[in-house]
Amino acid sequence: MTNPPAEPRRVECTVGVEDTGTRLDRFLASRGFLPTRSRIVGLIRLGHVLVDGRVRKASFPVTSGESVVVEIPPEPPSNVEPEAIPLDVLHEDAWLVVLNKAAGMAAHPAPGCRHGTLVSALLHRWNLGDGWPDPRRPGIVHRLDRDTTGVIVVAKTPEAMNHLARQFAGRIVTKTYTAVALGVPPAGEGRIDLPIGRDPGDRKRMQARVGQTREACTRYAVLASFGENPPVASLVELTPETGRTHQIRVHLASLGHPLVGDAVYGNGRARRGTGAAQKAVLEAFPRHALHAASLRLRHPEDGRWVEFVAPLAPDMQRLIRDLQGDAGTGAGQELA
């Protein structure tokens, strides 16, 4: 006997005064019941979203009191297999789990990466149940690049996911990253305000330049530099104000100071004039040197502020120690 076909899910919400003038796609993103902006735009284009009974474009500005109805077609069954992959758990409660993600782990399956993902590890360790906006990505509220280490929060229930998704969409969450960049970004600190979009010549890459439509802003501060005349690399703290794909990597590259080890945006090679020892250290690092150091948000249980911190990844600690060997300037901080 076969199971009956799954029914579409219908979600209805009313536009509040505070949302008047917001684009339809952004309004839906702020509600948190759909997993990605691309999924939202796709549903709008296919006519699955009605505003007061009428099909509207993604850019349509909603008005207080309007009824927005979304018919969500059933997702195909998840084919993600649980895998016994070790996880470094920083915090766990009934609402969420916070992990220190290892390098080399993708958040969820994608073309060319079906195994060894965070979702597979989560499904092996926890029974996450049903009712997720996308059953292929249960609990995934935000992502880190495959080779980025550090703090990532995962929802344990769809209700917690909705709460967290609204925070990310509303830019309430504060994220801080630690990076090692080639050279030293200008002025020791600053704010990079360059829109980011897909590279038309390579859809897997992003690019930052005037004329892109999606704003992107990153604040940075240089914590230390390594080497002299000029320094070969620097330790940088970064706080993204937006959450674009590859944002930190692209923004640092736009300044001419890509991440150490970033073969996509920095060709992965040390600069001309770098000493042989430092060049060997920089070019041997096997991934882009980026670590999600901390994450601050409101807890979905009661709205209290909570902050989670992940110690710097061991390979980045070794990289910094090697660069400090005979090239450190102002870098005498503890690397715990």
N, C-alpha and C positions, 0 to 999 in steps of 0.2 A: 504494500500500500504506500503510495507517494504522499508526501506532505502537500497541503494546499499551497498555492502560490502566496508569497508574502504580499501584504497590502501596503499601499503607500501610507506614509505617516503625515498627518496634517497638523501644522503648527500655526497658531494665530496669535498676533501680538498687536497692541495698540501703541501708536506713536505718542510719546510724552512731549510736554512743552519743551523740555531740555534738548530734545532731538530734532526740533523743527529746523528745516534747512539742511539736514544731514543727507548725504547721498544714500540711496536705497541700499546699495551693496555694503556700505559702511554701517548703516543702521543694523542690518542683519548680522554683520560680523560682531557687533557689540552685544548682540543677544546671546551668542555663544553656543547655539544648538547645531551649527553647521561647522565642519572641521576646518575648512580652508576658504580663502577669498575666491580661489578659482572655482571651487564647488558652488559657491554662492552665485557667481557671475554666470556659470553654466546653467543653473536652475532658472535664473532670470531670463536668459536668452531663449530657453526652451519653453517659456511661458508658464513655469510652475510657481511663479510668484505673482500675486495679485495685490494691488493697492486699491482699496475700496472697490474691488471687483474688476479692476482694469489692469491689463498687462502694462508694465512700465519698464523703461531702460534702467540699467544699473546706476546711471548718473542722476536719476530722477530725485529731486529734493522732497523728502517727506515732510508732512505737516502734522502738527499736534491734532490728535483725535482720529487720524486715519487708521483704518484696519489693514494690516498686512498679513496675508494668508500665504503660507508656503506648503505646497504639496511635495513631500520628499519621497521620490521613488525608492523602493527597497534596494539596498545594496546587495551585490553578489555575496555569497557566503565567504567568510574569511578562510583563506587557505594557509594561514600562518601556523607553522608547527612550533609547539613549545620546545625549547632547548635549555639544557642545564648549563647555563653560562653564569659564572660568578658575578655578583653585583656588590658594589661598595655602597651600602646604605648609610646615609647621613642622618636620616630621620624617617620615622614611620608612625602614622596614626590611622584612625578610621577613615580619614578623608583623603589623605595624600601620602605619597612616599617621595623622598628626596634622595637622589643618587649622585655619586661622584662618578661620572661617566668616564670610561677608559677610552684611550685613543683606538681608532680602528673599528669602532662600533657605530653602525648607522642606527638612526632612531627607529625606522620601520622598513619593511621590504620595499624594494624598488627595482626597476630593470637592472640586471647585472649584480644585484645584491639581495639574495633571497634568504640567506642564512646568517646566523651570528648577530642578529639585530636586537635592539633593546626590547622590542615588542615580544620577540620569541623568548627572551629571558624573563620578562614580566609574566607571560602566560604560564611558564614553568613554575614560577615561584608563588604566584597569587591566582586565585579564582576571581577574575574581574567581572564575570557575569555578562549580562546582555544590556541592551538599551543605549549603546554608544552611537554617536553621530556617524562614525565610520568604524564598522566592526574590524576592519583591517588595521586600525590604529587605536586600539582601546587605551584610554588614559593619556595619550600623547597630546599635550597642550601646546608645547613649543618644542623646537628642535635645536640641536647643536650639530655643526658639520661633523662628518664621520671622524675626522682626525682631531677635532677639538675636544679637550678634556674638561671635566669640571661639573658644576652644579646643574642638574636638570630636575625639574619637578614633574611628577606624574600623578594624575588624578586616579583615585581608587573607585570612584563612582561617577556616573554621568552627571549627577547634580553638582559634585565638586568640580567636574570639568567645565560645566557651564559657568560656574562662578569664577574660576581661574581664567577661562577664555575671555570673559568680559574685562578682566583686569588687564590682560595683555593687549586686547583691542583698544582699551581706554588709556593705555600707556601709564598705568598705575604702578606696574612692576618696575623695580630698579635692578639692573644687571650690571655687574662690574667684571671686567676681564683683565687678565694679565697677559702680556705678549712680549716677545723678543723680536724687535724689528731691525732690519739692516740700516745702519747709519742712525742719525738722531733726528726725529721730527722737529720742525722749526719752533723756535721760541720757548722750547721746554714744555709748553702746554698750549692748548688751543681748542678750537671747535671746527670740525669739518662739516660743512653744509653743502653737500653735493647730491643731487638726485641720483638714484640708482635704477637701472633697468637692464633688460636682457641685451646681451651683445648680439646684434643682428647677424654677425658673421659666425657665431657659435652660441647656440641656444643654451649650452651648459655653463657658459660664463656670464658674469654680470659686468656692467661697466658703469662708472660714475662720470657724469658730465652734464653741463648745462643743457637743457632741452629735454631731459628725461622727465617723466610726469610724476614719479613717485618720490616724494621728498625723503631725504635720509640725512640724519645728523648724528655725529659722534663727537664726544668730548674726550680729550686725551691729556695725560700728564706724564712727562718723562721722569722715571724714578731713579735711573742710573744709566751711565754710559760705560762702554768697554773699549779701551784703546784710546789713542791720542793722534791728533793731526792727520786726518780727522778720526773720530771714534768709528770703530767698525760695526758696532751694534748698540742697541739700547734696550733697557727694560721699561716697558710702557704700561700704564694703567689706562683703561678705556671704559667709557660709559656710553653705550648707545642710547640715544633718545628715541630712536625708531627701531624697527625690527625687520630690516630688509635682508634678503638672502645674501650671504657672504659679505655683509655690510662692513665689518671691521677690516676684513682682508682687502676689500676693494678700496675703502677709504684710505688706509695706510699706503697702499700701492699708488693711489692718486697723488699722494704727497711725495712720491719717489722713495718711500721707505717701507717696502713690503715686508711681510713677516719672514723671518728666517725659515727656510724649508718650504716656502709656498711656491711650488712649481707651476701653479696655474697663473698667479698674478705677479710673481716676482722672478720667474725662471729658475729659482732655487739656487742661484750662484752668488758667491761673495763678490764684493766690489773690487774693482781694480785698485791695487795698492795695498790690499789687505795682506798682512804677514802670512807666511806659509802655515804657521801653527794655528792662527786664528781662522784662516781660510779652510783648513782641514776640519776644524771643529764645526764651523758654520755649514759647510757643504755635506758633512756626515749626518746632520740632524735629519731624521727620516720622515718628518711630517711638518706641517705649518705649526709654528710655536705659539699656540693660542690656548688659553685656559680660562674657563668660566669660573671666576673666583668666588663670587657671591651673588645671592638672589634675595631680594626683599619684596614681600607681598603681604596682602591681607589674607589671613587664614579663612578658608571657606566655612568653617564651623561658626565663628562668631565675629569675624571681621578684624580681629586683633592683628597688629603688625608682627610679622615674624621674619627673621633673616637667617639664611643658611649659607655656610662658608665651606668651601672645599680646599684642602691643602694643595699647594702647587704640585703638579704632576712630577714624579721622580725624574723623568727624562728631561724636563725643563729645568729642574734644580741642577742636574748634572751639567746641562748646557751652560747655565749661568756660572757655575763654579769653574768650568773649563775656560770660559771667557774672562773670568776674574783672575785667572791664574797669574798673568802678568799684564793684563790689559784693563783692569778695573779702575773706574773713576767715580767716586761717590757711590759705590755699590756695596757698602759694607753692611747691608741689612741682613737680618736673619731670614733664611729661606725655609722656614718650617711650613 
